[in-house]
């Protein structure tokens, strides 16, 4: 299996993946036009997105909406959003264990899904912010700006 960098683009109204490096161009050059293939997509984590999650949690704790520390809020968010592993023991009892949000455990798409649910939970259950999507979109805009410019730079360099 070959690995290469691609970016998501819209060309003539169609969503396509465009090679961003020489490996990607070589992969595509070796394929016949119209040839179908399977693609496994892994979007590397955006470190800024991860930092913004913890900044948001700190604001919730410092603002008094959570009576605990950042770590206990993160644990609550994992349970509240269903980011848990479910196990049934030998007695048939169900147990839940929070899953990790570390970089190796969750790609960007998975983290974004967790992040969206976490923002919803914090806004609706803790801070009572009515427009959780505006809060999320504001954070995403801050996070994605340098990430997008880096991807555009890679595309132009190849």
C-alpha positions in Angstrom: 0.0 0.0 0.0 1.3 3.4 -0.9 1.0 6.6 1.2 0.8 10.1 -0.1 -0.6 13.5 0.7 -3.8 14.6 -1.0 -6.1 17.6 -0.5 -9.9 17.8 -0.9 -10.9 20.1 -3.7 -14.1 20.8 -5.6 -13.5 20.9 -9.4 -16.4 21.5 -11.8 -18.8 20.8 -8.9 -17.3 17.4 -8.1 -15.4 16.6 -4.9 -12.0 15.2 -5.8 -8.7 14.4 -4.1 -5.7 16.2 -5.6 -2.1 15.0 -5.1 0.0 17.3 -2.9 3.3 15.6 -3.2 5.4 13.6 -5.7 4.3 10.3 -4.2 0.7 11.2 -4.8 1.5 12.3 -8.4 3.3 9.0 -9.0 0.4 7.0 -7.6 -2.1 8.8 -9.9 0.2 8.6 -12.9 0.4 4.8 -12.6 -3.4 4.5 -12.6 -5.6 4.5 -15.8 -8.0 7.4 -16.0 -11.4 6.3 -14.6 -9.8 3.4 -12.7 -11.6 2.9 -9.4 -9.6 2.2 -6.3 -10.0 2.0 -2.5 -8.7 4.9 -0.5 -8.0 4.8 3.2 -8.1 8.4 4.5 -6.2 9.5 7.6 -6.3 13.2 8.4 -3.5 14.0 10.8 -4.5 15.8 13.9 -4.3 19.5 14.0 -2.4 20.4 17.2 -4.1 23.8 17.4 -7.6 22.1 17.5 -6.4 20.0 20.4 -5.1 23.1 22.3 -8.3 25.0 21.6 -10.3 22.1 23.2 -8.3 22.5 26.4 -8.5 26.3 26.3 -12.3 26.1 26.0 -12.4 23.6 28.9 -10.2 26.0 31.0 -12.6 28.9 30.3 -15.5 26.7 31.4 -13.7 25.8 34.7 -12.3 29.3 35.3 -15.8 30.8 34.6 -17.3 28.6 37.4 -19.5 26.5 35.1 -17.7 23.3 36.2 -16.9 22.6 39.8 -13.7 20.7 39.3 -10.5 20.7 37.3 -9.9 20.4 33.6 -9.2 16.7 33.9 -12.5 15.9 35.6 -14.3 18.0 33.0 -12.6 16.0 30.2 -13.6 12.7 31.8 -17.2 14.0 32.2 -17.2 15.1 28.5 -16.0 11.6 27.4 -18.9 10.0 29.2 -21.5 12.6 28.2 -20.6 12.4 24.5 -20.4 8.6 24.5 -16.7 8.6 23.8 -16.4 5.4 25.9 -15.6 1.7 25.4 -18.4 -0.5 26.6 -17.6 -3.9 28.2 -19.8 -6.5 29.6 -18.3 -8.5 32.5 -18.7 -12.2 33.4 -21.9 -11.3 35.4 -23.5 -9.5 32.5 -22.9 -6.1 34.0 -22.1 -3.3 31.6 -19.1 -1.1 32.3 -17.9 2.1 30.5 -14.3 3.2 30.2 -13.5 6.6 28.7 -11.6 6.4 25.4 -8.4 8.4 24.8 -8.3 11.5 22.7 -4.5 11.4 22.3 -3.1 11.9 18.9 -2.3 8.2 18.3 -5.8 7.2 19.3 -7.9 9.6 17.2 -7.4 11.2 13.8 -8.6 14.7 12.9 -12.0 13.5 11.7 -12.6 11.6 14.9 -11.4 14.4 17.1 -13.7 16.9 15.3 -16.7 14.7 15.9 -15.8 14.4 19.6 -15.1 18.2 19.7 -18.4 19.1 18.2 -20.3 16.9 20.7 -18.1 18.3 23.6 -18.8 21.9 22.7 -22.6 21.1 22.5 -22.4 19.5 26.0 -20.5 22.4 27.5 -22.8 25.0 25.9 -26.1 23.2 26.7 -25.4 21.6 30.0 -22.9 23.8 31.7 -22.7 27.4 30.3 -26.2 27.5 28.9 -24.9 29.2 25.7 -27.8 29.1 23.2 -25.7 29.1 20.0 -23.3 26.2 20.5 -22.6 26.1 16.7 -21.4 29.7 16.7 -19.0 28.9 19.6 -17.8 25.8 17.7 -17.5 27.6 14.4 -15.5 30.5 16.0 -13.0 28.0 17.4 -12.8 26.0 14.2 -12.1 29.2 12.2 -9.3 30.1 14.5 -7.9 26.5 14.4 -8.3 25.8 10.6 -6.8 29.1 9.3 -3.1 28.1 9.7 -3.9 24.4 8.9 -5.5 25.4 5.5 -2.7 27.7 4.6 -0.2 24.9 5.2 -2.1 22.5 3.0 -2.3 25.2 0.2 1.5 25.7 0.6 2.1 22.0 0.1 -0.1 21.9 -3.0 1.7 24.9 -4.6 5.1 23.4 -3.7 4.5 20.2 -5.7 
